[in-house]
């Protein structure tokens, strides 16, 4: 029997258990985006006017908050790559008789499970914010969260793999990953933004994931408030390519490192 499935399952389970045992990471990944939504949603409600009137700003910000939880959980979960390297665990896994793909898939699957679990919990609480989510819409949103979670965890894995310290990882998070979210249309719509900013938003792969989630949740979440919102087919295609490319990049990084150390 191939050791591949067992290795993937063991690494994924280790990621989940390790993350939940460190309560500060759980609270950091979940509470910070929720507080962000609560403070900005309430604070900007009176002064922020969406094009064409649009929904309440708190409802508009909600899909972006769900995606932000995915991003934060991916970041906090892949910090374990740096810690495992420092503690010697990662080196032991890499010399084990298992394919390199099992190492990448185990780490990424574990982080994706955590990200989807936390984001799904907040999504299930959407009715408390005034958003009505039908069962079919919730299932579609959950499938999207799995794809986005895989993409963001793979991307965070790529960054963490190149880092030698958690301080360096947090610096990259500040200058790259957070702007990735801010330019996704989660915080403000592309319609009405300057041309150069719209170009940056169009080049951001996360823009298309947020657009799909907004469309799934409907007009109450601002699906019709942004005239520049990407189409559903284009958004789905870009999101799938983003997930596949990010995972492939993670796999290439690990295999290249193994070849260089051989």
ROMARVEX-223919 format. One line per 5 residues: for each residue x, y, z negated of C-alpha. Coordinates in steps of 0.1 Angstrom, whole numbers, plus 5000, padded with zeros to 4 digits. Layout:
! residues N
X,Y,Z ~ ... $
//
This chain:
! residues 262
5000,5000,5000 ~ 5013,5035,5009 ~ 5024,5056,4979 ~ 5011,5087,4997 ~ 4975,5088,4982 $
4987,5080,4947 ~ 5014,5106,4948 ~ 4990,5133,4960 ~ 4964,5124,4934 ~ 4990,5124,4906 $
5005,5157,4915 ~ 4971,5173,4920 ~ 4959,5160,4886 ~ 4990,5173,4870 ~ 4984,5208,4884 $
4948,5209,4871 ~ 4957,5196,4836 ~ 4986,5219,4833 ~ 4967,5249,4844 ~ 4938,5243,4820 $
4961,5238,4791 ~ 4975,5273,4796 ~ 4945,5294,4786 ~ 4962,5327,4794 ~ 4964,5317,4831 $
4928,5306,4831 ~ 4916,5339,4816 ~ 4940,5359,4837 ~ 4928,5343,4870 ~ 4891,5345,4861 $
4885,5375,4838 ~ 4907,5401,4855 ~ 4887,5400,4888 ~ 4854,5399,4869 ~ 4864,5430,4849 $
4876,5446,4881 ~ 4842,5440,4896 ~ 4823,5452,4865 ~ 4843,5485,4861 ~ 4847,5495,4897 $
4812,5483,4906 ~ 4796,5504,4879 ~ 4820,5533,4882 ~ 4817,5538,4919 ~ 4780,5530,4922 $
4769,5566,4921 ~ 4797,5581,4942 ~ 4803,5554,4969 ~ 4779,5554,4998 ~ 4780,5526,5023 $
4774,5534,5060 ~ 4737,5534,5067 ~ 4728,5534,5030 ~ 4736,5497,5024 ~ 4732,5477,4992 $
4743,5486,4957 ~ 4781,5489,4956 ~ 4783,5463,4929 ~ 4766,5438,4952 ~ 4788,5449,4981 $
4819,5442,4959 ~ 4807,5408,4947 ~ 4819,5387,4977 ~ 4853,5403,4975 ~ 4855,5396,4938 $
4849,5359,4945 ~ 4877,5359,4970 ~ 4899,5378,4945 ~ 4894,5350,4920 ~ 4905,5325,4947 $
4936,5346,4952 ~ 4945,5350,4915 ~ 4940,5314,4908 ~ 4962,5304,4937 ~ 4989,5328,4925 $
4987,5316,4889 ~ 4986,5279,4898 ~ 5016,5280,4922 ~ 5038,5296,4896 ~ 5043,5260,4885 $
5065,5255,4916 ~ 5091,5279,4901 ~ 5087,5264,4866 ~ 5090,5228,4879 ~ 5122,5237,4898 $
5137,5253,4866 ~ 5128,5223,4845 ~ 5141,5198,4870 ~ 5108,5181,4877 ~ 5106,5193,4913 $
5140,5179,4921 ~ 5129,5145,4907 ~ 5098,5145,4928 ~ 5118,5154,4960 ~ 5141,5125,4956 $
5113,5100,4949 ~ 5104,5076,4977 ~ 5073,5095,4988 ~ 5068,5117,5019 ~ 5074,5154,5016 $
5039,5160,5028 ~ 5026,5143,4996 ~ 5044,5168,4975 ~ 5030,5198,4994 ~ 4995,5183,4996 $
4994,5174,4959 ~ 5005,5208,4948 ~ 4981,5226,4972 ~ 4951,5203,4965 ~ 4955,5208,4928 $
4957,5246,4932 ~ 4927,5246,4956 ~ 4906,5226,4932 ~ 4913,5251,4904 ~ 4906,5281,4927 $
4873,5267,4941 ~ 4861,5257,4906 ~ 4866,5292,4892 ~ 4853,5310,4922 ~ 4824,5287,4925 $
4815,5293,4889 ~ 4813,5331,4895 ~ 4794,5325,4928 ~ 4768,5305,4909 ~ 4763,5335,4887 $
4754,5357,4917 ~ 4717,5359,4906 ~ 4728,5377,4875 ~ 4741,5405,4897 ~ 4709,5408,4917 $
4720,5386,4946 ~ 4697,5358,4956 ~ 4717,5328,4969 ~ 4697,5300,4986 ~ 4709,5264,4981 $
4720,5261,5017 ~ 4739,5294,5015 ~ 4756,5282,4983 ~ 4767,5250,5000 ~ 4780,5270,5030 $
4798,5294,5007 ~ 4813,5265,4988 ~ 4827,5250,5020 ~ 4842,5284,5029 ~ 4858,5287,4994 $
4875,5253,4999 ~ 4890,5265,5033 ~ 4900,5299,5018 ~ 4913,5283,4987 ~ 4935,5259,5008 $
4948,5288,5028 ~ 4956,5311,4998 ~ 4971,5283,4977 ~ 4993,5272,5007 ~ 5004,5308,5012 $
5012,5313,4975 ~ 5031,5280,4976 ~ 5053,5293,5005 ~ 5061,5324,4985 ~ 5068,5305,4953 $
5090,5280,4971 ~ 5114,5307,4981 ~ 5115,5324,4946 ~ 5139,5316,4919 ~ 5121,5335,4891 $
5086,5343,4881 ~ 5095,5380,4880 ~ 5103,5379,4917 ~ 5071,5361,4924 ~ 5050,5387,4906 $
5068,5415,4926 ~ 5058,5398,4958 ~ 5023,5395,4945 ~ 5021,5432,4939 ~ 5035,5444,4972 $
5020,5417,4995 ~ 4992,5396,4981 ~ 4972,5423,4965 ~ 4973,5446,4996 ~ 4962,5415,5015 $
4930,5415,4995 ~ 4926,5453,4995 ~ 4927,5454,5033 ~ 4902,5425,5037 ~ 4871,5447,5036 $
4863,5435,5001 ~ 4868,5469,4985 ~ 4855,5492,5013 ~ 4841,5486,5048 ~ 4862,5491,5079 $
4835,5513,5094 ~ 4845,5549,5087 ~ 4881,5540,5079 ~ 4909,5557,5099 ~ 4920,5539,5131 $
4954,5529,5117 ~ 4937,5514,5086 ~ 4912,5495,5108 ~ 4941,5480,5127 ~ 4957,5468,5095 $
4924,5453,5083 ~ 4919,5435,5117 ~ 4954,5420,5114 ~ 4946,5407,5079 ~ 4935,5371,5080 $
4916,5374,5047 ~ 4893,5400,5064 ~ 4876,5372,5083 ~ 4871,5350,5052 ~ 4855,5379,5033 $
4834,5386,5064 ~ 4820,5351,5066 ~ 4812,5351,5029 ~ 4794,5384,5032 ~ 4774,5371,5061 $
4765,5339,5042 ~ 4752,5360,5012 ~ 4733,5383,5036 ~ 4723,5419,5037 ~ 4721,5422,4999 $
4759,5417,4999 ~ 4765,5442,5027 ~ 4764,5420,5058 ~ 4747,5448,5078 ~ 4763,5478,5060 $
4796,5475,5079 ~ 4793,5480,5117 ~ 4829,5468,5121 ~ 4823,5435,5103 ~ 4839,5407,5125 $
4815,5382,5142 ~ 4808,5349,5126 ~ 4825,5327,5153 ~ 4857,5348,5153 ~ 4858,5349,5115 $
4854,5311,5112 ~ 4881,5305,5139 ~ 4906,5328,5122 ~ 4900,5314,5088 ~ 4905,5278,5100 $
4937,5288,5118 ~ 4949,5307,5087 ~ 4944,5276,5065 ~ 4961,5253,5090 ~ 4990,5277,5096 $
4996,5283,5059 ~ 4997,5246,5051 ~ 5019,5238,5080 ~ 5043,5266,5069 ~ 5044,5251,5034 $
5052,5217,5048 ~ 5080,5230,5071 ~ 5096,5249,5041 ~ 5097,5217,5020 ~ 5110,5195,5048 $
5137,5221,5057 ~ 5148,5224,5021 ~ 5151,5186,5019 ~ 5171,5185,5051 ~ 5195,5212,5039 $
5201,5194,5006 ~ 5207,5160,5022 $
//
